[in-house]
Amino acid sequence: MARLGMNMIHVLCVIIFAITNTSHSLHEKPQAFLQPIRKDITTNLYYSPLSIGANVHNINLGIDLGGSAPLLLTCAAAAKSRSYHPIKCGSSRCIQAKPDPVSCPTNTSKKATCHKSFSTSFTEQPVKARLLRDTVSLLYTDNGFTYMGGGIDMTMTIACTDVKPFPSIVVGTLGLAKTHMALPSQIVSLYKLPFKVALCLPSPNSGESSGSGSLFIGGGPYFMALYPEDISKIFSSTPLLPSDQSRGEYFIDVNYIQISGKIVPFFKKSTKICTLAPYTVLHSSIYKALVLAFAEKAKMTKVPAVKPFASCFSSKRLGRWMMGSRVPVIELLLRGGAKWKIYGSNSLVKVSEDVVCLGFMDGGVNLTMGMIIGGYQMEDNFVEFDVKASKFSFTSSLCFLTLLAHSQDTSDSSLVFLVWFGL
C-alpha cells in the first residue's frame, strides 16, 4: 500500500513537472499573441482590454493602426500601477527609443525623465509623452484559436501623456504602427516572431462570443468561429506602400472601384487603412461618383437621408446580412489584381427598423488621399499586415464565406438562397 502511495506521488510529480515545463516552453515561444477586440457602439471605437503591472487589470485601450507608441496611457492611469518606473535620460531604454532632442539636456547632471513624441490616429500632430518601464500582460495562443493560460507578463517600454486625446471609454491606445517602438516591434523582437499584425474587427452580426473580434501579433495559422479553417489559406494580397517612418501608417494602392460592373473613377492616390475612422472616407469627387453608381445599381427604394449619411434606402426584405441581388457588391480593385469585395453587411448601415444607409463618408475636396478605409468596412473581414514582406492580405466578409462553405458542404443551397434574395 505504501509502495502504491509512493508510485502515485511519483506519477503526480512527473505530471506536475511536465505541466510546468510545457507552460515554460509556451511562455518562451508562443505561436502568436492573441488579444480580444471589442466595439463601443456609442463611439464606434474598437478597443482591447489588458493588464499592466500587478494591480491594474482589464483597462481598455483603443486599437490604433497609426499609433507609434506601444501603449500610450494617460499619466494618471499609468501611475496607478505599483510597478511602473520612469525611464531616465541616458539609460539604454531611452537611447533605444530615440527621444526628442530637447527632452534630455546635456548641461545638467540631473537625470531627467526621457520624453518622446508619438503619432496617433486621434491627433494631427504627434503627442509628447514620458517613457516608462512596466510589466504588460498579453494573452497568447498555441493553435491560432484559443487563449492559453493567464497571459504572458513582459517588461516593456510604454508611454504616458498629460493630455487625453481619446474618448473616455478608453484610458489609452494600443499602437500597431510599423515603427520601432510600437507594440508589434517590441513583441516580435522579444520572441523572435514574424512581423505580422492581423485583426478581425467585431460586428453585431458576427456571432462571436460577447461580440468579440481578434488581434494577432506574430503570424498564423488563424482560426475564427466565423470560419472553421485556417483563414490564411483564402487570403488575397496586395503590396503595402512605403509610408512616413516616424508614423508607420499602413497604405495600399486602389486602382479603381467597381459596382456591379460599373467603374467608379479613382485618382492614383494612396489609400490608408484606419480602424479609428468609423466609416470609409472618400475624396469628394470619388464619393459622389460612388453614391450615384450604387443608387443606380441598387434595387432598393430610396428614402430621405439620415445624418451623417447622404444616401439611404428602405430595408424591407433585405434580411439580416443585407446581401442579395438587390444590394450591389462594391469591389476595390487593388494593385496586383486582387479584389476586395464589400458586401451589404459592410456597405449598408442599419439606422432604423426600416432604413439602411450607404456607410461611406464625404471627406471633402482637400482630403490628401483618395480613400481612408474605415472600421465598419473591415468588420468580420480578416486582414493581415506582413511588415517584413510589405504585403497586405485580406478576406471579404467571413459571414458570407461561411454561408458559401455551408452550402458546398451540405450540397444544399437553400441557406444561401434565402440570404442572397433577402428572404
LOTORMAR-618869 format. One record per residue (C-alpha): x, y, z. Coordinates in nm, 3 decimals, decimal comma, always signed. Example, Ala and Ser with C-alpha at 12.3 -4.5 7.8 and 13.67 -1.06 7.14 Angstrom:
REM LOTORMAR-618869
ATOM         x         y         z
ATOM    +1,230    -0,450    +0,780
ATOM    +1,367    -0,106    +0,714
This chain:
REM LOTORMAR-618869
ATOM         x         y         z
ATOM    +0,000    +0,000    +0,000
ATOM    +0,288    +0,229    +0,091
ATOM    +0,455    +0,135    -0,235
ATOM    +0,138    +0,223    -0,427
ATOM    +0,129    +0,556    -0,246
ATOM    +0,488    +0,628    -0,342
ATOM    +0,414    +0,538    -0,704
ATOM    +0,118    +0,776    -0,707
ATOM    +0,334    +1,052    -0,566
ATOM    +0,596    +0,981    -0,832
ATOM    +0,332    +0,996    -1,109
ATOM    +0,195    +1,323    -0,973
ATOM    +0,545    +1,470    -0,959
ATOM    +0,605    +1,370    -1,322
ATOM    +0,274    +1,526    -1,427
ATOM    +0,344    +1,849    -1,240
ATOM    +0,696    +1,861    -1,388
ATOM    +0,559    +1,809    -1,739
ATOM    +0,293    +2,076    -1,695
ATOM    +0,550    +2,320    -1,557
ATOM    +0,789    +2,256    -1,843
ATOM    +0,508    +2,279    -2,102
ATOM    +0,393    +2,611    -1,959
ATOM    +0,751    +2,738    -1,951
ATOM    +0,817    +2,641    -2,313
ATOM    +0,494    +2,806    -2,426
ATOM    +0,592    +3,124    -2,245
ATOM    +0,929    +3,119    -2,419
ATOM    +0,788    +3,083    -2,773
ATOM    +0,412    +3,125    -2,819
ATOM    +0,275    +3,074    -3,169
ATOM    +0,135    +3,429    -3,159
ATOM    -0,009    +3,682    -2,918
ATOM    -0,388    +3,699    -2,932
ATOM    -0,596    +3,978    -2,780
ATOM    -0,976    +4,019    -2,793
ATOM    -1,119    +4,323    -2,971
ATOM    -1,447    +4,479    -2,867
ATOM    -1,651    +4,766    -3,006
ATOM    -1,813    +5,052    -2,816
ATOM    -2,136    +5,120    -3,004
ATOM    -2,162    +5,478    -2,874
ATOM    -1,826    +5,596    -3,008
ATOM    -1,771    +5,323    -3,274
ATOM    -1,429    +5,273    -3,113
ATOM    -1,256    +4,934    -3,123
ATOM    -1,060    +4,851    -2,810
ATOM    -0,885    +4,570    -2,627
ATOM    -0,871    +4,505    -2,250
ATOM    -0,534    +4,420    -2,095
ATOM    -0,350    +4,438    -1,763
ATOM    -0,046    +4,641    -1,658
ATOM    +0,171    +4,574    -1,357
ATOM    +0,050    +4,365    -1,066
ATOM    -0,258    +4,567    -0,981
ATOM    -0,403    +4,740    -1,291
ATOM    -0,635    +4,489    -1,457
ATOM    -0,853    +4,497    -1,768
ATOM    -0,802    +4,856    -1,874
ATOM    -0,944    +4,940    -2,216
ATOM    -0,702    +5,057    -2,485
ATOM    -0,814    +5,180    -2,828
ATOM    -0,684    +4,984    -3,129
ATOM    -0,473    +5,229    -3,330
ATOM    -0,312    +5,111    -3,656
ATOM    -0,149    +5,454    -3,679
ATOM    -0,020    +5,458    -3,320
ATOM    +0,360    +5,466    -3,299
ATOM    +0,371    +5,425    -2,918
ATOM    +0,346    +5,067    -2,785
ATOM    +0,092    +5,166    -2,521
ATOM    +0,002    +5,532    -2,481
ATOM    -0,179    +5,590    -2,150
ATOM    -0,285    +5,892    -1,955
ATOM    -0,019    +5,951    -1,691
ATOM    -0,293    +5,929    -1,424
ATOM    -0,375    +5,574    -1,542
ATOM    -0,007    +5,473    -1,568
ATOM    +0,066    +5,598    -1,214
ATOM    -0,190    +5,357    -1,067
ATOM    +0,048    +5,069    -1,134
ATOM    +0,271    +4,993    -0,835
ATOM    +0,545    +4,859    -1,063
ATOM    +0,599    +5,138    -1,314
ATOM    +0,935    +5,315    -1,333
ATOM    +1,017    +5,635    -1,524
ATOM    +1,285    +5,584    -1,788
ATOM    +1,570    +5,826    -1,733
ATOM    +1,775    +6,010    -1,993
ATOM    +2,098    +5,830    -2,075
ATOM    +1,957    +5,484    -1,998
ATOM    +1,970    +5,210    -2,261
ATOM    +1,590    +5,215    -2,299
ATOM    +1,590    +5,592    -2,354
ATOM    +1,870    +5,572    -2,612
ATOM    +1,693    +5,288    -2,793
ATOM    +1,370    +5,491    -2,805
ATOM    +1,545    +5,781    -2,987
ATOM    +1,396    +6,053    -2,765
ATOM    +1,313    +6,410    -2,858
ATOM    +1,642    +6,605    -2,869
ATOM    +1,531    +6,871    -2,619
ATOM    +1,400    +6,618    -2,365
ATOM    +1,743    +6,517    -2,239
ATOM    +1,959    +6,825    -2,170
ATOM    +2,333    +6,765    -2,160
ATOM    +2,420    +7,069    -1,947
ATOM    +2,298    +6,918    -1,618
ATOM    +2,396    +6,625    -1,401
ATOM    +2,035    +6,560    -1,302
ATOM    +1,884    +6,268    -1,490
ATOM    +1,557    +6,391    -1,640
ATOM    +1,272    +6,163    -1,747
ATOM    +1,304    +6,056    -2,111
ATOM    +1,040    +6,212    -2,342
ATOM    +0,939    +6,122    -2,695
ATOM    +0,669    +6,246    -2,934
ATOM    +0,441    +5,977    -3,079
ATOM    +0,198    +5,992    -3,368
ATOM    -0,159    +5,873    -3,314
ATOM    -0,469    +5,845    -3,531
ATOM    -0,652    +6,063    -3,276
ATOM    -0,437    +6,370    -3,337
ATOM    -0,298    +6,555    -3,638
ATOM    +0,026    +6,638    -3,457
ATOM    +0,245    +6,397    -3,254
ATOM    +0,175    +6,378    -2,881
ATOM    +0,460    +6,446    -2,638
ATOM    +0,486    +6,163    -2,384
ATOM    +0,701    +6,039    -2,097
ATOM    +0,864    +5,698    -2,130
ATOM    +0,802    +5,438    -1,861
ATOM    +0,901    +5,080    -1,790
ATOM    +0,633    +4,842    -1,663
ATOM    +0,503    +4,488    -1,691
ATOM    +0,238    +4,428    -1,956
ATOM    +0,031    +4,108    -1,957
ATOM    -0,068    +3,982    -2,302
ATOM    -0,275    +3,679    -2,391
ATOM    -0,133    +3,430    -2,636
ATOM    -0,228    +3,127    -2,845
ATOM    -0,061    +2,798    -2,929
ATOM    -0,308    +2,698    -3,201
ATOM    -0,437    +3,015    -3,368
ATOM    -0,776    +2,998    -3,199
ATOM    -0,786    +2,956    -2,819
ATOM    -0,631    +3,173    -2,550
ATOM    -0,368    +2,987    -2,348
ATOM    -0,318    +3,026    -1,972
ATOM    -0,345    +3,359    -1,795
ATOM    -0,122    +3,556    -2,027
ATOM    +0,249    +3,631    -2,050
ATOM    +0,400    +3,910    -1,841
ATOM    +0,674    +4,103    -2,016
ATOM    +0,866    +4,416    -1,921
ATOM    +0,815    +4,677    -2,189
ATOM    +0,877    +5,041    -2,266
ATOM    +0,543    +5,224    -2,265
ATOM    +0,442    +5,591    -2,269
ATOM    +0,207    +5,829    -2,092
ATOM    +0,078    +6,176    -2,168
ATOM    -0,084    +6,450    -1,961
ATOM    -0,333    +6,526    -2,239
ATOM    -0,618    +6,290    -2,326
ATOM    -0,685    +6,287    -2,699
ATOM    -0,907    +5,976    -2,686
ATOM    -1,268    +5,917    -2,573
ATOM    -1,341    +5,834    -2,208
ATOM    -1,431    +5,470    -2,291
ATOM    -1,053    +5,405    -2,305
ATOM    -0,758    +5,518    -2,093
ATOM    -0,509    +5,493    -2,375
ATOM    -0,420    +5,334    -2,706
ATOM    -0,253    +5,017    -2,824
ATOM    -0,018    +5,123    -3,103
ATOM    +0,014    +4,886    -3,401
ATOM    +0,208    +5,106    -3,644
ATOM    +0,517    +4,970    -3,820
ATOM    +0,761    +5,177    -3,611
ATOM    +1,046    +5,051    -3,395
ATOM    +0,870    +5,147    -3,069
ATOM    +0,516    +5,022    -3,145
ATOM    +0,379    +4,713    -2,971
ATOM    +0,435    +4,466    -3,260
ATOM    +0,803    +4,567    -3,295
ATOM    +0,872    +4,509    -2,927
ATOM    +0,690    +4,173    -2,920
ATOM    +0,845    +4,025    -3,234
ATOM    +1,189    +4,137    -3,116
ATOM    +1,146    +3,974    -2,772
ATOM    +1,003    +3,646    -2,901
ATOM    +1,158    +3,619    -3,250
ATOM    +0,817    +3,601    -3,418
ATOM    +0,723    +3,702    -3,774
ATOM    +0,648    +4,074    -3,801
ATOM    +0,281    +4,024    -3,881
ATOM    -0,021    +4,204    -3,738
ATOM    -0,366    +4,061    -3,812
ATOM    -0,712    +4,154    -3,694
ATOM    -1,078    +4,082    -3,738
ATOM    -1,298    +4,364    -3,611
ATOM    -1,623    +4,257    -3,443
ATOM    -1,974    +4,342    -3,558
ATOM    -2,320    +4,284    -3,408
ATOM    -2,376    +4,016    -3,676
ATOM    -2,051    +3,827    -3,619
ATOM    -2,184    +3,564    -3,382
ATOM    -1,853    +3,572    -3,192
ATOM    -1,884    +3,539    -2,815
ATOM    -1,953    +3,874    -2,648
ATOM    -1,926    +4,042    -2,989
ATOM    -1,551    +3,996    -2,970
ATOM    -1,304    +4,016    -3,257
ATOM    -0,937    +3,921    -3,252
ATOM    -0,594    +4,083    -3,275
ATOM    -0,299    +3,857    -3,362
ATOM    +0,067    +3,961    -3,338
ATOM    +0,320    +3,709    -3,466
ATOM    +0,151    +3,529    -3,755
ATOM    -0,087    +3,240    -3,821
ATOM    -0,247    +2,997    -3,862
ATOM    -0,567    +3,189    -3,795
ATOM    -0,899    +3,038    -3,690
ATOM    -1,225    +3,213    -3,605
ATOM    -1,566    +3,083    -3,502
ATOM    -1,696    +3,253    -3,817
ATOM    -1,472    +3,039    -4,038
ATOM    -1,356    +2,699    -3,912
ATOM    -1,050    +2,654    -4,138
ATOM    -0,714    +2,834    -4,148
ATOM    -0,811    +3,175    -4,281
ATOM    -0,465    +3,244    -4,424
ATOM    -0,533    +2,982    -4,694
ATOM    -0,801    +3,202    -4,853
ATOM    -0,610    +3,531    -4,843
ATOM    -0,588    +3,770    -5,135
ATOM    -0,289    +4,006    -5,124
ATOM    -0,157    +4,339    -5,245
ATOM    +0,166    +4,528    -5,166
ATOM    +0,190    +4,761    -4,867
ATOM    +0,315    +5,102    -4,979
ATOM    +0,604    +5,288    -4,813
ATOM    +0,497    +5,544    -4,551
ATOM    +0,649    +5,809    -4,325
ATOM    +0,883    +5,612    -4,098
ATOM    +0,800    +5,827    -3,795
ATOM    +0,428    +5,750    -3,828
ATOM    +0,436    +5,395    -3,963
ATOM    +0,083    +5,400    -4,105
ATOM    -0,047    +5,137    -4,348
ATOM    -0,122    +5,229    -4,711
ATOM    -0,228    +5,028    -5,015
ATOM    -0,291    +5,119    -5,379
ATOM    -0,650    +5,109    -5,510
ATOM    -0,661    +5,120    -5,890
ATOM    -1,037    +5,175    -5,918
ATOM    -1,374    +5,088    -5,766
ATOM    -1,634    +4,875    -5,941
ATOM    -2,003    +4,840    -5,854
ATOM    -2,186    +4,560    -6,034
ATOM    -1,971    +4,615    -6,342
ATOM    -1,982    +4,997    -6,333
ATOM    -1,639    +5,154    -6,282
ATOM    -1,608    +5,446    -6,042
ATOM    -1,316    +5,673    -6,139
ATOM    -1,038    +5,676    -5,879
ATOM    -0,735    +5,901    -5,882
ATOM    -0,394    +5,748    -5,844
ATOM    -0,366    +5,837    -5,479
ATOM    -0,277    +5,607    -5,193
ATOM    -0,539    +5,458    -4,963
ATOM    -0,490    +5,446    -4,586
ATOM    -0,630    +5,174    -4,359
ATOM    -0,750    +5,318    -4,027
ATOM    -0,954    +5,148    -3,753
ATOM    -1,033    +5,484    -3,591
ATOM    -1,233    +5,606    -3,891
ATOM    -1,581    +5,467    -3,814
ATOM    -1,668    +5,451    -4,186
ATOM    -1,467    +5,470    -4,507
ATOM    -1,393    +5,829    -4,610
ATOM    -1,357    +5,923    -4,978
ATOM    -1,233    +6,227    -5,163
ATOM    -1,543    +6,426    -5,254
ATOM    -1,530    +6,357    -5,629
ATOM    -1,493    +5,980    -5,571
ATOM    -1,765    +5,981    -5,305
ATOM    -2,020    +6,147    -5,533
ATOM    -1,947    +5,902    -5,815
ATOM    -1,974    +5,607    -5,573
ATOM    -2,312    +5,722    -5,438
ATOM    -2,453    +5,768    -5,789
ATOM    -2,325    +5,429    -5,910
ATOM    -2,455    +5,246    -5,602
ATOM    -2,800    +5,406    -5,626
ATOM    -2,815    +5,323    -5,998
ATOM    -2,735    +4,954    -5,942
ATOM    -2,929    +4,903    -5,618
ATOM    -3,276    +4,752    -5,646
ATOM    -3,398    +4,926    -5,334
ATOM    -3,636    +5,215    -5,274
ATOM    -3,461    +5,542    -5,191
ATOM    -3,576    +5,721    -4,875
ATOM    -3,479    +6,055    -4,715
ATOM    -3,120    +6,069    -4,589
ATOM    -3,040    +6,018    -4,221
ATOM    -2,739    +6,208    -4,085
ATOM    -2,445    +6,161    -4,103
ATOM    -2,520    +5,962    -4,420
ATOM    -2,628    +6,109    -4,754
ATOM    -2,779    +5,807    -4,933
ATOM    -3,043    +5,588    -4,767
ATOM    -3,282    +5,312    -4,872
ATOM    -3,575    +5,107    -4,749
ATOM    -3,451    +4,790    -4,580
ATOM    -3,767    +4,585    -4,632
ATOM    -3,692    +4,223    -4,732
ATOM    -3,314    +4,272    -4,712
ATOM    -3,262    +4,008    -4,444
ATOM    -3,017    +4,005    -4,154
ATOM    -2,698    +4,014    -4,364
ATOM    -2,819    +4,277    -4,613
ATOM    -2,689    +4,069    -4,902
ATOM    -2,865    +3,968    -5,219
ATOM    -2,931    +4,057    -5,579
ATOM    -3,083    +4,392    -5,477
ATOM    -2,766    +4,503    -5,294
ATOM    -2,477    +4,571    -5,534
ATOM    -2,132    +4,446    -5,436
ATOM    -1,864    +4,716    -5,411
ATOM    -1,527    +4,588    -5,535
ATOM    -1,194    +4,757    -5,468
ATOM    -0,952    +4,664    -5,748
ATOM    -0,605    +4,669    -5,593
ATOM    -0,251    +4,676    -5,724
ATOM    -0,155    +4,331    -5,848
ATOM    -0,512    +4,241    -5,948
ATOM    -0,659    +4,144    -5,608
ATOM    -1,025    +4,232    -5,546
ATOM    -1,159    +4,331    -5,205
ATOM    -1,535    +4,270    -5,217
ATOM    -1,759    +4,471    -4,985
ATOM    -2,100    +4,309    -4,940
ATOM    -2,414    +4,465    -4,800
ATOM    -2,331    +4,381    -4,438
ATOM    -2,024    +4,607    -4,471
ATOM    -2,162    +4,871    -4,707
ATOM    -2,506    +4,936    -4,558
ATOM    -2,565    +5,068    -4,205
ATOM    -2,898    +4,996    -4,037
ATOM    -3,016    +5,326    -3,888
ATOM    -3,374    +5,223    -3,803
ATOM    -3,609    +4,928    -3,836
ATOM    -3,689    +5,010    -4,199
ATOM    -3,396    +5,221    -4,320
ATOM    -3,036    +5,144    -4,419
ATOM    -2,779    +5,395    -4,542
ATOM    -2,466    +5,369    -4,752
ATOM    -2,186    +5,365    -4,492
ATOM    -1,934    +5,588    -4,669
ATOM    -1,845    +5,947    -4,587
ATOM    -1,758    +6,254    -4,797
ATOM    -1,407    +6,365    -4,698
ATOM    -1,425    +6,687    -4,899
ATOM    -1,201    +6,815    -5,177
ATOM    -0,900    +6,871    -4,951
ATOM    -0,856    +6,507    -4,849
ATOM    -0,492    +6,433    -4,926
ATOM    -0,559    +6,073    -5,029
ATOM    -0,823    +5,904    -5,241
ATOM    -0,971    +5,698    -4,959
ATOM    -0,937    +5,603    -4,592
ATOM    -1,077    +5,255    -4,533
ATOM    -1,261    +5,267    -4,202
ATOM    -1,360    +5,017    -3,936
ATOM    -1,715    +4,938    -4,049
ATOM    -1,599    +4,815    -4,390
ATOM    -1,348    +4,584    -4,216
ATOM    -1,586    +4,426    -3,965
ATOM    -1,596    +4,045    -3,997
ATOM    -1,324    +4,070    -4,264
ATOM    -0,985    +3,928    -4,170
ATOM    -0,681    +4,141    -4,257
ATOM    -0,309    +4,084    -4,210
ATOM    -0,020    +4,331    -4,234
ATOM    +0,303    +4,146    -4,315
ATOM    +0,554    +4,421    -4,243
ATOM    +0,870    +4,230    -4,340
ATOM    +0,726    +4,123    -4,677
ATOM    +0,549    +4,461    -4,726
ATOM    +0,227    +4,275    -4,802
ATOM    -0,136    +4,334    -4,707
ATOM    -0,358    +4,023    -4,710
ATOM    -0,732    +4,009    -4,659
ATOM    -1,059    +3,824    -4,693
ATOM    -1,403    +3,955    -4,768
ATOM    -1,684    +3,902    -4,513
ATOM    -1,625    +3,578    -4,321
ATOM    -2,002    +3,562    -4,264
ATOM    -2,062    +3,537    -4,639
ATOM    -1,775    +3,292    -4,693
ATOM    -1,914    +3,068    -4,417
ATOM    -2,255    +3,065    -4,584
ATOM    -2,096    +2,958    -4,911
ATOM    -1,889    +2,691    -4,737
ATOM    -2,201    +2,558    -4,564
ATOM    -2,380    +2,538    -4,898
ATOM    -2,092    +2,346    -5,058
ATOM    -2,051    +2,107    -4,764
ATOM    -2,417    +2,012    -4,749
ATOM    -2,494    +2,031    -5,122
ATOM    -2,790    +2,237    -5,011
ATOM    -2,800    +2,593    -5,139
ATOM    -3,126    +2,683    -4,963
ATOM    -2,950    +2,879    -4,688
ATOM    -2,752    +3,088    -4,934
ATOM    -3,065    +3,132    -5,146
ATOM    -3,256    +3,272    -4,851
ATOM    -2,980    +3,517    -4,761
ATOM    -2,900    +3,610    -5,120
ATOM    -3,255    +3,703    -5,201
ATOM    -3,327    +3,862    -4,864
ATOM    -3,594    +3,614    -4,758
